[in-house]
Structure formats: C-alpha cells, structure tokens
Amino acid sequence: MSGVIRFLCCLGLLLAAYASAAASDVEKMLDAAIAQVGVTTDYDPAYVRLAYPGGDVPLDRGVCSDVVIRAFRAVDLDLQVEVHEDMKSHFSKYPGLWGLRQADANIDHRRVPNLETWFTRRGKALPIGSNAADFLPGDVVSWRLDNGLPHVGLVARQRSADGTRPLVIHNIGAGAQLEDVLFQWKINGHFRYFPVPTATPAH
C-alpha cells in the first residue's frame, strides 16, 4: 500500500508542476498580447513574404490573427510553423477557400479558418456557448462578423465594466485593442491550448 501512496504522491506533484507550468504559459501569452495594445496601431491585411520560421510583419501593423500568433510565440509556440507543417502533410483537411493547391508559409497561419482547423485538429476545441464563465484568460475565440468575415482574438484577464464578461484582445481595424466584444458577434470557435490549472490535494 505504501508503494501506491508514494506513486499517488509523485503523480500529484507531477500534475501540480504541469498545471503550474500551464498557468505560467498563459500569463506569458497574455502579457505578450496586452503588450501589443498601443504598439500595433494599424490593420493591414496585405500579403507579405515572411521569414520562416518566426516570420512576422512589422509590429506596428497586422491583422486579427497576428495578435494571437505573436502571443503564442511568447511561449515558444510558432503557429506559422505549426500550421504550415500540418497543412503540408494534410492539405485536404484545411478549408479550400482561397484556391490554393499547396501550403504557403507566408499567409496560411494568418487566416482564421486555418487557425480554427489547426486548433481543432490538436484537440483544443471546446463547446461553443453563451456562458461568460466558460471563457477563461488565454482562450482563443473566433467569430463570424455580421458581414460573414472571420475574426479571432484572445480572452483577457480584465473584465467588463459590470464584471460579468472577460474582455478580448483583438485587432478588428484600429490596431490591437482590449475591448468588451466577446458576445458582439456570432462565436464560431472556442479553443483552449493550455489545460486549466487544478488544485492538487495534499498527501
């Protein structure tokens, strides 16, 4: 029995360490996202040839997906590489909305439907609902705007003025902003890359 107890204690410590690391990654990611506010001041959807890996447009500009991409790079997850490599191997699994016949590392990761597909293929998709409590800091949310265009942002730590909703870090046209827009448009995807930290009982 003592061996079982020791095993459970070790398992508990490992889970606690994993949860702590996940929480730290979320904090780093959110810090990187909020740091874009006031720095990324333009919305620029132009096609640009990028370096690979780690390619980015100038920090003062970008699109909605660039907010997410830059935030994840703060925790050493390069969505340019992740999406490109997955699309090279599984191109038919991704939306065929742009008439392409092969993956393009310059743009694929910057397209919201591709990000939605990648997160889903990684098992990171959550049920879509209207309960604000289900949206945690660091979650990725995608929408379809009233005109049908896709949009994406990150759930922030900060709350709405009435405290009932988390704010969102996104770029919809005026650069990176922290705004109360979670339920402003139809939610099309809800993704959580890092697990929710859970308390581990003491032994």
C-alpha positions in Angstrom: 0.0 0.0 0.0 2.8 2.4 0.8 4.1 2.0 -2.8 0.7 3.0 -4.1 0.7 6.0 -1.8 4.1 7.1 -2.9 3.1 6.7 -6.5 0.0 8.8 -6.0 2.0 11.5 -4.2 4.5 11.6 -7.1 1.7 11.7 -9.6 0.1 14.6 -7.7 3.4 16.5 -7.6 3.9 16.0 -11.4 0.3 17.1 -12.1 0.8 20.2 -9.9 4.0 21.1 -11.7 2.3 20.6 -15.1 -0.6 22.8 -14.0 1.8 25.5 -12.7 3.7 25.5 -16.0 0.5 25.8 -18.0 -0.6 28.7 -15.8 2.8 30.4 -16.3 2.5 30.0 -20.1 -1.0 31.6 -20.1 0.4 34.5 -18.2 3.3 35.0 -20.6 0.9 34.7 -23.5 -1.4 37.3 -22.1 1.4 39.6 -21.3 2.6 39.4 -24.9 -0.9 40.0 -26.2 -1.6 43.1 -24.0 1.8 44.5 -24.9 0.6 44.8 -28.5 -2.1 47.4 -27.4 -0.8 50.8 -28.3 2.1 49.4 -30.3 0.2 47.6 -33.1 -1.9 50.6 -34.3 -2.8 49.6 -37.9 -4.8 46.9 -39.5 -3.0 45.8 -42.7 -4.2 42.7 -44.5 -1.6 42.9 -47.3 0.1 39.7 -48.4 3.7 39.9 -47.3 6.6 37.5 -47.9 7.7 36.4 -44.4 10.8 34.8 -43.0 10.4 31.2 -41.9 10.3 30.3 -39.1 9.4 33.2 -36.9 8.2 35.4 -39.8 6.1 38.5 -38.9 5.0 41.7 -40.4 6.2 45.0 -38.7 4.9 45.1 -35.2 3.0 48.4 -35.8 0.6 46.6 -38.1 -1.1 43.3 -38.8 -4.5 41.6 -38.8 -6.5 39.9 -36.1 -4.6 36.6 -36.3 -1.3 38.4 -35.7 -2.4 39.2 -32.2 -2.8 35.5 -31.5 0.3 34.5 -33.4 2.5 37.0 -31.5 1.1 36.0 -28.2 1.8 32.3 -28.7 5.3 33.0 -29.8 5.9 34.3 -26.3 5.6 30.7 -25.1 7.7 29.3 -27.9 4.8 28.0 -30.0 5.2 29.3 -33.6 1.8 29.0 -35.3 3.5 29.8 -38.6 5.5 26.6 -38.4 2.7 24.5 -36.7 0.1 25.4 -39.3 2.4 25.2 -42.3 3.8 21.8 -41.4 0.3 20.4 -40.7 -1.0 21.8 -44.0 1.9 20.4 -46.0 1.1 16.9 -44.7 -2.7 17.2 -44.5 -3.6 19.9 -47.0 -7.1 18.5 -47.8 -8.1 18.8 -44.1 -7.9 22.6 -44.3 -10.5 24.9 -45.9 -10.2 25.3 -49.6 -11.4 28.9 -49.6 -8.5 30.6 -51.4 -8.0 28.5 -54.5 -4.6 27.3 -53.3 -3.1 23.9 -54.2 -0.3 23.8 -51.6 0.6 25.3 -48.3 2.0 28.8 -48.2 4.1 29.7 -45.1 3.6 33.4 -45.8 -0.1 33.5 -45.2 -1.7 30.2 -44.1 -1.3 30.8 -40.4 -2.7 34.3 -40.7 -6.0 33.0 -42.0 -8.6 32.5 -39.3 -10.3 29.4 -40.8 -6.8 27.7 -40.9 -6.2 28.5 -37.2 -9.6 27.2 -36.3 -8.8 23.9 -38.2 -5.4 23.6 -36.6 -6.7 24.1 -33.0 -9.5 21.6 -33.7 -7.1 19.0 -35.1 -5.0 19.4 -32.0 -8.0 18.6 -29.8 -8.2 22.1 -28.4 -11.8 22.9 -29.4 -14.4 23.5 -26.7 -18.2 23.5 -26.9 -19.5 26.9 -28.0 -21.8 28.5 -25.5 -23.0 31.8 -24.2 -21.9 31.5 -20.6 -19.2 34.0 -19.9 -17.8 31.9 -17.1 -16.8 29.3 -19.7 -14.3 31.7 -21.3 -11.0 31.8 -19.4 -8.0 34.0 -19.8 -5.8 32.8 -22.6 -8.6 31.1 -24.6 -8.7 31.7 -28.3 -12.1 32.8 -29.7 -13.1 33.1 -33.3 -16.2 34.8 -34.7 -18.1 35.4 -37.8 -18.8 39.1 -38.1 -22.1 40.4 -39.3 -20.7 40.6 -42.8 -19.6 37.0 -42.6 -15.9 37.6 -42.4 -13.9 35.6 -39.8 -12.3 37.2 -36.8 -10.2 35.9 -33.9 -8.9 37.2 -30.6 -7.7 36.2 -27.1 -9.7 36.2 -23.9 -8.0 38.7 -21.5 -7.7 38.7 -17.7 -9.6 42.0 -17.5 -13.3 42.1 -17.1 -16.1 44.2 -18.5 -17.3 47.3 -16.5 -20.1 45.3 -14.9 -17.8 42.4 -14.1 -19.8 39.9 -16.0 -17.6 39.2 -19.0 -14.0 38.9 -19.8 -12.5 41.4 -22.3 -10.9 40.4 -25.5 -7.6 41.4 -27.1 -8.0 41.7 -30.8 -7.4 43.8 -33.9 -10.5 44.5 -36.0 -9.4 47.6 -37.8 -7.7 50.1 -35.4 -4.8 48.0 -34.2 -4.6 45.8 -31.1 -7.3 46.7 -28.6 -8.6 45.5 -25.3 -12.4 45.6 -25.6 -15.7 44.2 -24.4 -16.7 42.3 -27.5 -16.9 38.6 -26.5 -20.6 38.3 -27.4 -20.8 41.1 -30.0 -20.6 38.6 -32.9 -21.5 35.0 -33.6 -18.9 32.8 -32.0 -17.6 30.2 -34.4 -14.8 28.6 -32.3 -13.6 28.4 -28.7 -10.2 26.9 -28.1 -8.0 26.3 -25.1 -4.5 25.3 -25.8 -3.3 25.1 -22.2 -5.1 23.0 -19.6 -6.9 24.6 -16.7 -4.7 24.5 -13.6 -6.3 22.4 -10.9 -5.6 22.2 -7.2 -3.9 19.1 -6.1 -4.9 17.8 -2.7 -2.1 17.4 -0.1 -1.0 13.9 0.9 
